[in-house]
């Protein structure tokens, strides 16, 4: 299946969870905010949320600094 992550098409297998996708992208789930199809996803739902064909994700990660 194909989803869109931050404006780029990404191929992944059916039913992959958001948590697995974040790991494949090299992202720590504790340092990101994810919007799926226009709705913010709570971090505790990352492991239970199966992605579907055509989903659009926006992933923002926190950057420290001062």
N, C-alpha and C positions, 0 to 999 in steps of 0.2 A: 504494500500500500504506500501511498505518498501523502505526506503531511507538509506543512509549511512552517519552518522555524525561523523567526526573525527575518522573514522575507525570502528565504531560500528553501527550495524543495528538498526534502529529505526522504529517502526510501527506508522503510522499516517493515518488519513482519507484522502481520495482523495480531492485535491484542497486546502489543508491547505496552508496558506501563510507563507512565511519566517518569517514575523513579529510575527505571532502566535507561530510558532515553537520556536523562540528565547525566547518568554515569558514563554513557557512551560519548557524550559531548565533553566529558572531563569536568563537569560542574558539580560542586558540592551542593546538595539539596538544602543545606542550612544557610546558604549564602545567596539564594536566588528568590526571585518572585516570578511566578508564571501566570500568564494570562492565556486561557484557552477559549478560543472563539468569543473573545470579548469579555470573559468573566474571570476574575482572579480565582486561582485555585489555592485552597488552604494547604499548607505544607504537609499536614498529617494525611492528606488524601493522595499524595504523590504515588505511594505504593499500590493503591487500590484502583487508580484511574487508568483504565485501558484506553489507549488512543484509537481513533477511528479514521478511516479514509477521509481526506479532505480537511481534517482539523488544522486550525491555524494557531500556532503558539507564538507568543512573545515572551522571551526569557530575558530578565534583567538580573545582573549580579552586582552585588555590593562591592565597592572598591574603597578601601581605607585610604586615608590621607588627611592632610590638614592644610 
